[in-house]
Amino acid sequence: MNERFTVVIQAGGESRRMGEDKALLSFLGEPLIARVLRRIQPIADEIIVVARQPETLAFLGVKVVSDLLPGVGALGGLHTALAVAGNPLVGVAACDMPFVSPEILKVACRRLQESGADAVIPLLEEGWEPLHAVYRRETCLPLVERAIQRGERRLISWHSEARILPLAEDEICLLDAHLQAFLNINTPEDLRLAEALAREEEQSGAG
């Protein structure tokens, strides 16, 4: 990758279904967000965390910021990610994705540079995955800002104004056969299942 790359971990959600801060959930003995950070660290020139209470994540040893525009949902989190990033290319990952894939982010980053697109976002059968994607800061930030000014809250509400390059599911499957990168944790049952998968991965030597 030629252009420098920031990865922003989104940890600002309300965790309503889980009932506690998902970023701090214990996942195989470590905070879930620490696992996510550890997985993406090798590919990032800069890592930033967006959190509701930054002081609770100071132990991570990276820059932690709060939402610049609180109360506007996930789109506000994306706005903050793009606004605070110090590099032209910005990867975004959710803190509740224990199998976040550095390989997929790296491919998306390379594709973004090769294509000149505004963003490269995985497109699965179920839809877009904007919280496991790569954005061009210069072009995406003003589009996201305008969407927020219009009262939009959905992460994809500005896509029609941008050049979005999809990363197709069949291509992703070459890197992640079971699409585990997009598994997110919303309930205690999700957590148990994900930990079981991670144990299997470790035992097979793939973790």
PyMOL commands that place a pseudoatom at each C-alpha (Angstrom):
pseudoatom trace, name=CA, resn=MET, resi=1, chain=A, elem=C, hetatm=0, pos=[0.000, 0.000, 0.000]
pseudoatom trace, name=CA, resn=ASN, resi=2, chain=A, elem=C, hetatm=0, pos=[1.425, 3.352, -1.043]
pseudoatom trace, name=CA, resn=GLU, resi=3, chain=A, elem=C, hetatm=0, pos=[-0.905, 5.796, 0.685]
pseudoatom trace, name=CA, resn=ARG, resi=4, chain=A, elem=C, hetatm=0, pos=[-0.897, 5.755, 4.472]
pseudoatom trace, name=CA, resn=PHE, resi=5, chain=A, elem=C, hetatm=0, pos=[-3.759, 3.941, 6.131]
pseudoatom trace, name=CA, resn=THR, resi=6, chain=A, elem=C, hetatm=0, pos=[-5.718, 4.717, 9.302]
pseudoatom trace, name=CA, resn=VAL, resi=7, chain=A, elem=C, hetatm=0, pos=[-8.036, 2.108, 10.812]
pseudoatom trace, name=CA, resn=VAL, resi=8, chain=A, elem=C, hetatm=0, pos=[-10.800, 3.376, 13.090]
pseudoatom trace, name=CA, resn=ILE, resi=9, chain=A, elem=C, hetatm=0, pos=[-12.523, 0.959, 15.471]
pseudoatom trace, name=CA, resn=GLN, resi=10, chain=A, elem=C, hetatm=0, pos=[-16.118, 1.951, 16.154]
pseudoatom trace, name=CA, resn=ALA, resi=11, chain=A, elem=C, hetatm=0, pos=[-16.976, 1.366, 19.807]
pseudoatom trace, name=CA, resn=GLY, resi=12, chain=A, elem=C, hetatm=0, pos=[-19.673, 4.003, 20.253]
pseudoatom trace, name=CA, resn=GLY, resi=13, chain=A, elem=C, hetatm=0, pos=[-22.794, 1.845, 20.043]
pseudoatom trace, name=CA, resn=GLU, resi=14, chain=A, elem=C, hetatm=0, pos=[-25.268, 1.572, 22.885]
pseudoatom trace, name=CA, resn=SER, resi=15, chain=A, elem=C, hetatm=0, pos=[-25.060, -2.249, 23.248]
pseudoatom trace, name=CA, resn=ARG, resi=16, chain=A, elem=C, hetatm=0, pos=[-28.766, -2.428, 24.102]
pseudoatom trace, name=CA, resn=ARG, resi=17, chain=A, elem=C, hetatm=0, pos=[-29.235, -6.126, 23.350]
pseudoatom trace, name=CA, resn=MET, resi=18, chain=A, elem=C, hetatm=0, pos=[-26.066, -7.146, 25.156]
pseudoatom trace, name=CA, resn=GLY, resi=19, chain=A, elem=C, hetatm=0, pos=[-26.843, -5.054, 28.217]
pseudoatom trace, name=CA, resn=GLU, resi=20, chain=A, elem=C, hetatm=0, pos=[-23.209, -4.031, 28.745]
pseudoatom trace, name=CA, resn=ASP, resi=21, chain=A, elem=C, hetatm=0, pos=[-20.425, -2.330, 26.820]
pseudoatom trace, name=CA, resn=LYS, resi=22, chain=A, elem=C, hetatm=0, pos=[-19.531, -4.740, 24.011]
pseudoatom trace, name=CA, resn=ALA, resi=23, chain=A, elem=C, hetatm=0, pos=[-16.040, -3.293, 23.636]
pseudoatom trace, name=CA, resn=LEU, resi=24, chain=A, elem=C, hetatm=0, pos=[-15.161, -4.476, 27.145]
pseudoatom trace, name=CA, resn=LEU, resi=25, chain=A, elem=C, hetatm=0, pos=[-16.741, -7.932, 26.932]
pseudoatom trace, name=CA, resn=SER, resi=26, chain=A, elem=C, hetatm=0, pos=[-14.332, -10.677, 27.873]
pseudoatom trace, name=CA, resn=PHE, resi=27, chain=A, elem=C, hetatm=0, pos=[-13.538, -12.721, 24.756]
pseudoatom trace, name=CA, resn=LEU, resi=28, chain=A, elem=C, hetatm=0, pos=[-11.366, -15.741, 25.523]
pseudoatom trace, name=CA, resn=GLY, resi=29, chain=A, elem=C, hetatm=0, pos=[-9.872, -13.840, 28.442]
pseudoatom trace, name=CA, resn=GLU, resi=30, chain=A, elem=C, hetatm=0, pos=[-9.218, -10.455, 26.838]
pseudoatom trace, name=CA, resn=PRO, resi=31, chain=A, elem=C, hetatm=0, pos=[-11.448, -7.441, 26.153]
pseudoatom trace, name=CA, resn=LEU, resi=32, chain=A, elem=C, hetatm=0, pos=[-13.179, -7.915, 22.807]
pseudoatom trace, name=CA, resn=ILE, resi=33, chain=A, elem=C, hetatm=0, pos=[-11.887, -4.594, 21.491]
pseudoatom trace, name=CA, resn=ALA, resi=34, chain=A, elem=C, hetatm=0, pos=[-8.307, -5.584, 22.377]
pseudoatom trace, name=CA, resn=ARG, resi=35, chain=A, elem=C, hetatm=0, pos=[-8.696, -8.646, 20.139]
pseudoatom trace, name=CA, resn=VAL, resi=36, chain=A, elem=C, hetatm=0, pos=[-10.018, -6.509, 17.280]
pseudoatom trace, name=CA, resn=LEU, resi=37, chain=A, elem=C, hetatm=0, pos=[-7.146, -4.044, 17.690]
pseudoatom trace, name=CA, resn=ARG, resi=38, chain=A, elem=C, hetatm=0, pos=[-4.566, -6.833, 17.777]
pseudoatom trace, name=CA, resn=ARG, resi=39, chain=A, elem=C, hetatm=0, pos=[-5.895, -8.271, 14.510]
pseudoatom trace, name=CA, resn=ILE, resi=40, chain=A, elem=C, hetatm=0, pos=[-5.734, -5.007, 12.572]
pseudoatom trace, name=CA, resn=GLN, resi=41, chain=A, elem=C, hetatm=0, pos=[-2.537, -3.581, 14.066]
pseudoatom trace, name=CA, resn=PRO, resi=42, chain=A, elem=C, hetatm=0, pos=[-0.171, -5.128, 11.480]
pseudoatom trace, name=CA, resn=ILE, resi=43, chain=A, elem=C, hetatm=0, pos=[-1.841, -3.356, 8.527]
pseudoatom trace, name=CA, resn=ALA, resi=44, chain=A, elem=C, hetatm=0, pos=[-2.480, 0.105, 10.015]
pseudoatom trace, name=CA, resn=ASP, resi=45, chain=A, elem=C, hetatm=0, pos=[-0.207, 3.151, 10.072]
pseudoatom trace, name=CA, resn=GLU, resi=46, chain=A, elem=C, hetatm=0, pos=[-2.549, 4.668, 12.663]
pseudoatom trace, name=CA, resn=ILE, resi=47, chain=A, elem=C, hetatm=0, pos=[-5.311, 3.211, 14.841]
pseudoatom trace, name=CA, resn=ILE, resi=48, chain=A, elem=C, hetatm=0, pos=[-8.045, 5.327, 16.433]
pseudoatom trace, name=CA, resn=VAL, resi=49, chain=A, elem=C, hetatm=0, pos=[-10.991, 4.209, 18.556]
pseudoatom trace, name=CA, resn=VAL, resi=50, chain=A, elem=C, hetatm=0, pos=[-14.309, 6.087, 18.615]
pseudoatom trace, name=CA, resn=ALA, resi=51, chain=A, elem=C, hetatm=0, pos=[-16.048, 5.484, 21.955]
pseudoatom trace, name=CA, resn=ARG, resi=52, chain=A, elem=C, hetatm=0, pos=[-18.860, 6.872, 24.050]
pseudoatom trace, name=CA, resn=GLN, resi=53, chain=A, elem=C, hetatm=0, pos=[-16.625, 7.005, 27.128]
pseudoatom trace, name=CA, resn=PRO, resi=54, chain=A, elem=C, hetatm=0, pos=[-13.021, 7.309, 25.901]
pseudoatom trace, name=CA, resn=GLU, resi=55, chain=A, elem=C, hetatm=0, pos=[-11.544, 7.074, 29.394]
pseudoatom trace, name=CA, resn=THR, resi=56, chain=A, elem=C, hetatm=0, pos=[-12.714, 3.452, 29.729]
pseudoatom trace, name=CA, resn=LEU, resi=57, chain=A, elem=C, hetatm=0, pos=[-10.505, 2.426, 26.788]
pseudoatom trace, name=CA, resn=ALA, resi=58, chain=A, elem=C, hetatm=0, pos=[-7.344, 4.336, 27.678]
pseudoatom trace, name=CA, resn=PHE, resi=59, chain=A, elem=C, hetatm=0, pos=[-5.682, 0.989, 28.497]
pseudoatom trace, name=CA, resn=LEU, resi=60, chain=A, elem=C, hetatm=0, pos=[-5.508, 0.185, 24.767]
pseudoatom trace, name=CA, resn=GLY, resi=61, chain=A, elem=C, hetatm=0, pos=[-2.602, 2.581, 24.306]
pseudoatom trace, name=CA, resn=VAL, resi=62, chain=A, elem=C, hetatm=0, pos=[-4.008, 4.160, 21.129]
pseudoatom trace, name=CA, resn=LYS, resi=63, chain=A, elem=C, hetatm=0, pos=[-5.854, 7.401, 20.438]
pseudoatom trace, name=CA, resn=VAL, resi=64, chain=A, elem=C, hetatm=0, pos=[-9.453, 7.198, 21.707]
pseudoatom trace, name=CA, resn=VAL, resi=65, chain=A, elem=C, hetatm=0, pos=[-11.972, 9.919, 20.844]
pseudoatom trace, name=CA, resn=SER, resi=66, chain=A, elem=C, hetatm=0, pos=[-15.662, 10.517, 21.404]
pseudoatom trace, name=CA, resn=ASP, resi=67, chain=A, elem=C, hetatm=0, pos=[-18.200, 11.182, 18.643]
pseudoatom trace, name=CA, resn=LEU, resi=68, chain=A, elem=C, hetatm=0, pos=[-17.869, 14.693, 17.231]
pseudoatom trace, name=CA, resn=LEU, resi=69, chain=A, elem=C, hetatm=0, pos=[-21.614, 14.715, 16.518]
pseudoatom trace, name=CA, resn=PRO, resi=70, chain=A, elem=C, hetatm=0, pos=[-23.226, 12.584, 19.241]
pseudoatom trace, name=CA, resn=GLY, resi=71, chain=A, elem=C, hetatm=0, pos=[-26.809, 11.476, 18.804]
pseudoatom trace, name=CA, resn=VAL, resi=72, chain=A, elem=C, hetatm=0, pos=[-26.795, 10.912, 15.054]
pseudoatom trace, name=CA, resn=GLY, resi=73, chain=A, elem=C, hetatm=0, pos=[-26.252, 7.166, 15.180]
pseudoatom trace, name=CA, resn=ALA, resi=74, chain=A, elem=C, hetatm=0, pos=[-23.825, 5.069, 13.188]
pseudoatom trace, name=CA, resn=LEU, resi=75, chain=A, elem=C, hetatm=0, pos=[-23.470, 7.724, 10.494]
pseudoatom trace, name=CA, resn=GLY, resi=76, chain=A, elem=C, hetatm=0, pos=[-22.099, 10.049, 13.155]
pseudoatom trace, name=CA, resn=GLY, resi=77, chain=A, elem=C, hetatm=0, pos=[-19.513, 7.418, 14.027]
pseudoatom trace, name=CA, resn=LEU, resi=78, chain=A, elem=C, hetatm=0, pos=[-18.421, 7.233, 10.381]
pseudoatom trace, name=CA, resn=HIS, resi=79, chain=A, elem=C, hetatm=0, pos=[-18.232, 11.022, 10.239]
pseudoatom trace, name=CA, resn=THR, resi=80, chain=A, elem=C, hetatm=0, pos=[-15.983, 11.040, 13.311]
pseudoatom trace, name=CA, resn=ALA, resi=81, chain=A, elem=C, hetatm=0, pos=[-13.781, 8.295, 11.848]
pseudoatom trace, name=CA, resn=LEU, resi=82, chain=A, elem=C, hetatm=0, pos=[-13.218, 10.265, 8.645]
pseudoatom trace, name=CA, resn=ALA, resi=83, chain=A, elem=C, hetatm=0, pos=[-12.792, 13.592, 10.440]
pseudoatom trace, name=CA, resn=VAL, resi=84, chain=A, elem=C, hetatm=0, pos=[-10.175, 12.466, 12.972]
pseudoatom trace, name=CA, resn=ALA, resi=85, chain=A, elem=C, hetatm=0, pos=[-8.136, 10.157, 10.726]
pseudoatom trace, name=CA, resn=GLY, resi=86, chain=A, elem=C, hetatm=0, pos=[-4.664, 11.435, 9.986]
pseudoatom trace, name=CA, resn=ASN, resi=87, chain=A, elem=C, hetatm=0, pos=[-4.255, 9.590, 6.687]
pseudoatom trace, name=CA, resn=PRO, resi=88, chain=A, elem=C, hetatm=0, pos=[-5.931, 9.689, 3.252]
pseudoatom trace, name=CA, resn=LEU, resi=89, chain=A, elem=C, hetatm=0, pos=[-7.288, 6.122, 3.407]
pseudoatom trace, name=CA, resn=VAL, resi=90, chain=A, elem=C, hetatm=0, pos=[-9.520, 5.147, 6.313]
pseudoatom trace, name=CA, resn=GLY, resi=91, chain=A, elem=C, hetatm=0, pos=[-10.547, 1.630, 7.233]
pseudoatom trace, name=CA, resn=VAL, resi=92, chain=A, elem=C, hetatm=0, pos=[-13.513, 1.242, 9.562]
pseudoatom trace, name=CA, resn=ALA, resi=93, chain=A, elem=C, hetatm=0, pos=[-14.164, -1.808, 11.737]
pseudoatom trace, name=CA, resn=ALA, resi=94, chain=A, elem=C, hetatm=0, pos=[-16.763, -2.465, 14.414]
pseudoatom trace, name=CA, resn=CYS, resi=95, chain=A, elem=C, hetatm=0, pos=[-15.543, -3.395, 17.887]
pseudoatom trace, name=CA, resn=ASP, resi=96, chain=A, elem=C, hetatm=0, pos=[-18.022, -6.295, 18.060]
pseudoatom trace, name=CA, resn=MET, resi=97, chain=A, elem=C, hetatm=0, pos=[-16.518, -8.200, 15.107]
pseudoatom trace, name=CA, resn=PRO, resi=98, chain=A, elem=C, hetatm=0, pos=[-14.085, -10.685, 16.715]
pseudoatom trace, name=CA, resn=PHE, resi=99, chain=A, elem=C, hetatm=0, pos=[-12.950, -12.071, 13.353]
pseudoatom trace, name=CA, resn=VAL, resi=100, chain=A, elem=C, hetatm=0, pos=[-12.290, -8.736, 11.648]
pseudoatom trace, name=CA, resn=SER, resi=101, chain=A, elem=C, hetatm=0, pos=[-10.079, -9.556, 8.674]
pseudoatom trace, name=CA, resn=PRO, resi=102, chain=A, elem=C, hetatm=0, pos=[-6.857, -7.653, 8.030]
pseudoatom trace, name=CA, resn=GLU, resi=103, chain=A, elem=C, hetatm=0, pos=[-6.613, -9.494, 4.706]
pseudoatom trace, name=CA, resn=ILE, resi=104, chain=A, elem=C, hetatm=0, pos=[-10.007, -8.218, 3.507]
pseudoatom trace, name=CA, resn=LEU, resi=105, chain=A, elem=C, hetatm=0, pos=[-9.203, -4.664, 4.635]
pseudoatom trace, name=CA, resn=LYS, resi=106, chain=A, elem=C, hetatm=0, pos=[-5.841, -4.857, 2.892]
pseudoatom trace, name=CA, resn=VAL, resi=107, chain=A, elem=C, hetatm=0, pos=[-7.415, -6.011, -0.379]
pseudoatom trace, name=CA, resn=ALA, resi=108, chain=A, elem=C, hetatm=0, pos=[-10.060, -3.266, -0.098]
pseudoatom trace, name=CA, resn=CYS, resi=109, chain=A, elem=C, hetatm=0, pos=[-7.349, -0.682, 0.522]
pseudoatom trace, name=CA, resn=ARG, resi=110, chain=A, elem=C, hetatm=0, pos=[-5.360, -1.792, -2.506]
pseudoatom trace, name=CA, resn=ARG, resi=111, chain=A, elem=C, hetatm=0, pos=[-8.497, -1.816, -4.665]
pseudoatom trace, name=CA, resn=LEU, resi=112, chain=A, elem=C, hetatm=0, pos=[-9.345, 1.719, -3.513]
pseudoatom trace, name=CA, resn=GLN, resi=113, chain=A, elem=C, hetatm=0, pos=[-5.938, 2.981, -4.607]
pseudoatom trace, name=CA, resn=GLU, resi=114, chain=A, elem=C, hetatm=0, pos=[-6.023, 1.145, -7.939]
pseudoatom trace, name=CA, resn=SER, resi=115, chain=A, elem=C, hetatm=0, pos=[-9.543, 2.231, -8.857]
pseudoatom trace, name=CA, resn=GLY, resi=116, chain=A, elem=C, hetatm=0, pos=[-9.678, 5.819, -7.641]
pseudoatom trace, name=CA, resn=ALA, resi=117, chain=A, elem=C, hetatm=0, pos=[-13.089, 5.033, -6.094]
pseudoatom trace, name=CA, resn=ASP, resi=118, chain=A, elem=C, hetatm=0, pos=[-14.399, 6.846, -3.034]
pseudoatom trace, name=CA, resn=ALA, resi=119, chain=A, elem=C, hetatm=0, pos=[-14.908, 3.672, -0.998]
pseudoatom trace, name=CA, resn=VAL, resi=120, chain=A, elem=C, hetatm=0, pos=[-14.542, -0.097, -1.270]
pseudoatom trace, name=CA, resn=ILE, resi=121, chain=A, elem=C, hetatm=0, pos=[-17.221, -1.858, 0.732]
pseudoatom trace, name=CA, resn=PRO, resi=122, chain=A, elem=C, hetatm=0, pos=[-17.949, -5.597, 1.016]
pseudoatom trace, name=CA, resn=LEU, resi=123, chain=A, elem=C, hetatm=0, pos=[-21.288, -6.480, -0.565]
pseudoatom trace, name=CA, resn=LEU, resi=124, chain=A, elem=C, hetatm=0, pos=[-22.773, -9.733, 0.702]
pseudoatom trace, name=CA, resn=GLU, resi=125, chain=A, elem=C, hetatm=0, pos=[-26.053, -11.414, -0.159]
pseudoatom trace, name=CA, resn=GLU, resi=126, chain=A, elem=C, hetatm=0, pos=[-27.548, -9.722, 2.936]
pseudoatom trace, name=CA, resn=GLY, resi=127, chain=A, elem=C, hetatm=0, pos=[-26.306, -6.288, 1.861]
pseudoatom trace, name=CA, resn=TRP, resi=128, chain=A, elem=C, hetatm=0, pos=[-23.438, -3.853, 2.366]
pseudoatom trace, name=CA, resn=GLU, resi=129, chain=A, elem=C, hetatm=0, pos=[-20.928, -4.160, 5.225]
pseudoatom trace, name=CA, resn=PRO, resi=130, chain=A, elem=C, hetatm=0, pos=[-19.935, -0.497, 5.794]
pseudoatom trace, name=CA, resn=LEU, resi=131, chain=A, elem=C, hetatm=0, pos=[-18.328, -1.301, 9.160]
pseudoatom trace, name=CA, resn=HIS, resi=132, chain=A, elem=C, hetatm=0, pos=[-15.698, -3.523, 7.550]
pseudoatom trace, name=CA, resn=ALA, resi=133, chain=A, elem=C, hetatm=0, pos=[-14.735, -1.221, 4.704]
pseudoatom trace, name=CA, resn=VAL, resi=134, chain=A, elem=C, hetatm=0, pos=[-12.224, 1.334, 3.429]
pseudoatom trace, name=CA, resn=TYR, resi=135, chain=A, elem=C, hetatm=0, pos=[-12.964, 4.977, 2.570]
pseudoatom trace, name=CA, resn=ARG, resi=136, chain=A, elem=C, hetatm=0, pos=[-11.158, 7.853, 0.855]
pseudoatom trace, name=CA, resn=ARG, resi=137, chain=A, elem=C, hetatm=0, pos=[-11.205, 10.606, 3.477]
pseudoatom trace, name=CA, resn=GLU, resi=138, chain=A, elem=C, hetatm=0, pos=[-11.071, 13.599, 1.135]
pseudoatom trace, name=CA, resn=THR, resi=139, chain=A, elem=C, hetatm=0, pos=[-14.121, 12.671, -0.932]
pseudoatom trace, name=CA, resn=CYS, resi=140, chain=A, elem=C, hetatm=0, pos=[-16.250, 10.762, 1.594]
pseudoatom trace, name=CA, resn=LEU, resi=141, chain=A, elem=C, hetatm=0, pos=[-16.135, 13.201, 4.518]
pseudoatom trace, name=CA, resn=PRO, resi=142, chain=A, elem=C, hetatm=0, pos=[-18.076, 16.029, 2.795]
pseudoatom trace, name=CA, resn=LEU, resi=143, chain=A, elem=C, hetatm=0, pos=[-20.667, 13.559, 1.488]
pseudoatom trace, name=CA, resn=VAL, resi=144, chain=A, elem=C, hetatm=0, pos=[-21.223, 12.122, 4.974]
pseudoatom trace, name=CA, resn=GLU, resi=145, chain=A, elem=C, hetatm=0, pos=[-21.431, 15.627, 6.445]
pseudoatom trace, name=CA, resn=ARG, resi=146, chain=A, elem=C, hetatm=0, pos=[-24.096, 16.625, 3.921]
pseudoatom trace, name=CA, resn=ALA, resi=147, chain=A, elem=C, hetatm=0, pos=[-26.079, 13.455, 4.624]
pseudoatom trace, name=CA, resn=ILE, resi=148, chain=A, elem=C, hetatm=0, pos=[-26.086, 14.258, 8.347]
pseudoatom trace, name=CA, resn=GLN, resi=149, chain=A, elem=C, hetatm=0, pos=[-27.187, 17.834, 7.616]
pseudoatom trace, name=CA, resn=ARG, resi=150, chain=A, elem=C, hetatm=0, pos=[-30.137, 16.379, 5.668]
pseudoatom trace, name=CA, resn=GLY, resi=151, chain=A, elem=C, hetatm=0, pos=[-31.117, 14.401, 8.743]
pseudoatom trace, name=CA, resn=GLU, resi=152, chain=A, elem=C, hetatm=0, pos=[-29.911, 11.025, 7.475]
pseudoatom trace, name=CA, resn=ARG, resi=153, chain=A, elem=C, hetatm=0, pos=[-28.848, 8.345, 9.971]
pseudoatom trace, name=CA, resn=ARG, resi=154, chain=A, elem=C, hetatm=0, pos=[-28.257, 5.271, 7.806]
pseudoatom trace, name=CA, resn=LEU, resi=155, chain=A, elem=C, hetatm=0, pos=[-24.662, 4.360, 7.007]
pseudoatom trace, name=CA, resn=ILE, resi=156, chain=A, elem=C, hetatm=0, pos=[-25.414, 3.937, 3.312]
pseudoatom trace, name=CA, resn=SER, resi=157, chain=A, elem=C, hetatm=0, pos=[-27.577, 7.061, 2.919]
pseudoatom trace, name=CA, resn=TRP, resi=158, chain=A, elem=C, hetatm=0, pos=[-24.890, 8.929, 0.936]
pseudoatom trace, name=CA, resn=HIS, resi=159, chain=A, elem=C, hetatm=0, pos=[-23.792, 6.094, -1.355]
pseudoatom trace, name=CA, resn=SER, resi=160, chain=A, elem=C, hetatm=0, pos=[-25.764, 7.323, -4.385]
pseudoatom trace, name=CA, resn=GLU, resi=161, chain=A, elem=C, hetatm=0, pos=[-23.570, 10.445, -4.478]
pseudoatom trace, name=CA, resn=ALA, resi=162, chain=A, elem=C, hetatm=0, pos=[-20.276, 8.530, -4.291]
pseudoatom trace, name=CA, resn=ARG, resi=163, chain=A, elem=C, hetatm=0, pos=[-18.329, 6.079, -6.391]
pseudoatom trace, name=CA, resn=ILE, resi=164, chain=A, elem=C, hetatm=0, pos=[-18.656, 2.967, -4.254]
pseudoatom trace, name=CA, resn=LEU, resi=165, chain=A, elem=C, hetatm=0, pos=[-16.790, -0.120, -5.422]
pseudoatom trace, name=CA, resn=PRO, resi=166, chain=A, elem=C, hetatm=0, pos=[-18.282, -3.339, -4.046]
pseudoatom trace, name=CA, resn=LEU, resi=167, chain=A, elem=C, hetatm=0, pos=[-16.019, -6.121, -2.848]
pseudoatom trace, name=CA, resn=ALA, resi=168, chain=A, elem=C, hetatm=0, pos=[-17.992, -9.139, -4.035]
pseudoatom trace, name=CA, resn=GLU, resi=169, chain=A, elem=C, hetatm=0, pos=[-18.893, -12.063, -1.789]
pseudoatom trace, name=CA, resn=ASP, resi=170, chain=A, elem=C, hetatm=0, pos=[-17.264, -14.655, -4.047]
pseudoatom trace, name=CA, resn=GLU, resi=171, chain=A, elem=C, hetatm=0, pos=[-13.997, -12.731, -3.902]
pseudoatom trace, name=CA, resn=ILE, resi=172, chain=A, elem=C, hetatm=0, pos=[-14.246, -12.348, -0.129]
pseudoatom trace, name=CA, resn=CYS, resi=173, chain=A, elem=C, hetatm=0, pos=[-14.807, -16.093, 0.228]
pseudoatom trace, name=CA, resn=LEU, resi=174, chain=A, elem=C, hetatm=0, pos=[-11.342, -16.715, -1.210]
pseudoatom trace, name=CA, resn=LEU, resi=175, chain=A, elem=C, hetatm=0, pos=[-9.987, -14.948, 1.886]
pseudoatom trace, name=CA, resn=ASP, resi=176, chain=A, elem=C, hetatm=0, pos=[-12.644, -15.940, 4.414]
pseudoatom trace, name=CA, resn=ALA, resi=177, chain=A, elem=C, hetatm=0, pos=[-14.538, -19.025, 3.290]
pseudoatom trace, name=CA, resn=HIS, resi=178, chain=A, elem=C, hetatm=0, pos=[-17.234, -18.801, 5.959]
pseudoatom trace, name=CA, resn=LEU, resi=179, chain=A, elem=C, hetatm=0, pos=[-17.519, -14.985, 6.027]
pseudoatom trace, name=CA, resn=GLN, resi=180, chain=A, elem=C, hetatm=0, pos=[-16.606, -14.985, 9.701]
pseudoatom trace, name=CA, resn=ALA, resi=181, chain=A, elem=C, hetatm=0, pos=[-15.154, -11.476, 9.427]
pseudoatom trace, name=CA, resn=PHE, resi=182, chain=A, elem=C, hetatm=0, pos=[-18.701, -10.106, 9.359]
pseudoatom trace, name=CA, resn=LEU, resi=183, chain=A, elem=C, hetatm=0, pos=[-19.983, -12.004, 12.368]
pseudoatom trace, name=CA, resn=ASN, resi=184, chain=A, elem=C, hetatm=0, pos=[-20.882, -9.502, 15.050]
pseudoatom trace, name=CA, resn=ILE, resi=185, chain=A, elem=C, hetatm=0, pos=[-21.840, -9.960, 18.673]
pseudoatom trace, name=CA, resn=ASN, resi=186, chain=A, elem=C, hetatm=0, pos=[-25.170, -8.598, 19.845]
pseudoatom trace, name=CA, resn=THR, resi=187, chain=A, elem=C, hetatm=0, pos=[-26.264, -11.108, 22.492]
pseudoatom trace, name=CA, resn=PRO, resi=188, chain=A, elem=C, hetatm=0, pos=[-24.671, -13.412, 25.087]
pseudoatom trace, name=CA, resn=GLU, resi=189, chain=A, elem=C, hetatm=0, pos=[-25.494, -16.333, 22.796]
pseudoatom trace, name=CA, resn=ASP, resi=190, chain=A, elem=C, hetatm=0, pos=[-23.585, -14.665, 19.940]
pseudoatom trace, name=CA, resn=LEU, resi=191, chain=A, elem=C, hetatm=0, pos=[-20.630, -14.318, 22.293]
pseudoatom trace, name=CA, resn=ARG, resi=192, chain=A, elem=C, hetatm=0, pos=[-20.670, -18.010, 23.238]
pseudoatom trace, name=CA, resn=LEU, resi=193, chain=A, elem=C, hetatm=0, pos=[-20.868, -19.096, 19.604]
pseudoatom trace, name=CA, resn=ALA, resi=194, chain=A, elem=C, hetatm=0, pos=[-18.068, -16.755, 18.530]
pseudoatom trace, name=CA, resn=GLU, resi=195, chain=A, elem=C, hetatm=0, pos=[-15.791, -17.939, 21.346]
pseudoatom trace, name=CA, resn=ALA, resi=196, chain=A, elem=C, hetatm=0, pos=[-16.411, -21.540, 20.310]
pseudoatom trace, name=CA, resn=LEU, resi=197, chain=A, elem=C, hetatm=0, pos=[-15.466, -20.666, 16.715]
pseudoatom trace, name=CA, resn=ALA, resi=198, chain=A, elem=C, hetatm=0, pos=[-12.339, -18.868, 17.887]
pseudoatom trace, name=CA, resn=ARG, resi=199, chain=A, elem=C, hetatm=0, pos=[-11.275, -21.886, 19.969]
pseudoatom trace, name=CA, resn=GLU, resi=200, chain=A, elem=C, hetatm=0, pos=[-11.708, -24.131, 16.925]
pseudoatom trace, name=CA, resn=GLU, resi=201, chain=A, elem=C, hetatm=0, pos=[-9.647, -21.688, 14.870]
pseudoatom trace, name=CA, resn=GLU, resi=202, chain=A, elem=C, hetatm=0, pos=[-6.856, -21.667, 17.441]
pseudoatom trace, name=CA, resn=GLN, resi=203, chain=A, elem=C, hetatm=0, pos=[-6.836, -25.458, 17.689]
pseudoatom trace, name=CA, resn=SER, resi=204, chain=A, elem=C, hetatm=0, pos=[-6.583, -25.759, 13.892]
pseudoatom trace, name=CA, resn=GLY, resi=205, chain=A, elem=C, hetatm=0, pos=[-3.648, -23.337, 13.931]
pseudoatom trace, name=CA, resn=ALA, resi=206, chain=A, elem=C, hetatm=0, pos=[-5.484, -20.732, 11.892]
pseudoatom trace, name=CA, resn=GLY, resi=207, chain=A, elem=C, hetatm=0, pos=[-6.028, -18.175, 14.653]
for i in range(1, 207): cmd.bond("trace and resi %d" % i, "trace and resi %d" % (i + 1))
show_as sticks, trace
zoom trace
